[in-house]
């Protein structure tokens, strides 16, 4: 079998409403859909998400495609090795492209062997994946109402974005805790907005609301600072922005900077690299959960196969799916009680609906993910919030 064609489509799926976080407000999920065709008619589909989809598209089409077309799709190690070596000096951005190509090749591999993708990883470990309810920055009253709604729909863990204003964040967490009672887990994510002192002070003030964990409280480039926060508070600290690659994970373990890795196959350079981070975490007694750039159903299923086949995912995982106004799959993902059942279908287990793909390709306007159109005074706030 030979790969005859690699093609990409840039899409953007609008959210129901803006997602306000410490670094901006975003209104949609942009991503790159990758299709790899073979001379025997089988097609593998993958998705790249990341910070700049036009650049990732150019990399995939003009830098990476020639390493893929003409190859036997089963020669995964060889193809991935070439791509990784080729972008060694710019791997931070190259990894996003490799992740989408690898996913399409793994989907194809599953179809060739007629088995679900999770069987190409560790095999089925859990038949259902649980997700956390996402709460973005808003007033305490609005957040409390959202939290009640999410719990009513079966969410048992909530993830709150924080990091614009500490006092308001404390009031928001208090309101949500009051609304949902003691049994629901609440984690917070300032996305690097705090410095060490602010992080310690803010987390200590919020500890009485029983935080499950705090994700990336301080800048990702200061692992010593993160370790200082981790030692100073009782709440587990999660590495998100600081945990993109396997090498990042090694450094975090060395610094004892966190108790949890937030893992993104997209940032790690694919599912197989993400799986290596999970195995490393197993050995270092660190928990894992999957993060999200706001993938479509395809990328969500990639995370599902990773979590389904790995022991070390004791928490509900991230998804923006509830905020998205649609999807590109033929069959919409069926979230029941904040959970997705793992499907026993070959590869990723999903087909792309061409009409939906065309529909979500129509708007190519760049989105300002990291700034805030609703606040003209907004400045990037990494490590800056008092
Ligand atoms: Mg995060």
Boltz pocket constraint, residues with backbone or C-beta under 6 A from the ligand:
constraints:
  - pocket:
      binder: B
      contacts: [[A, 189], [A, 191], [A, 215], [A, 216], [A, 240], [A, 241], [A, 262], [A, 291]]
      max_distance: 6.0
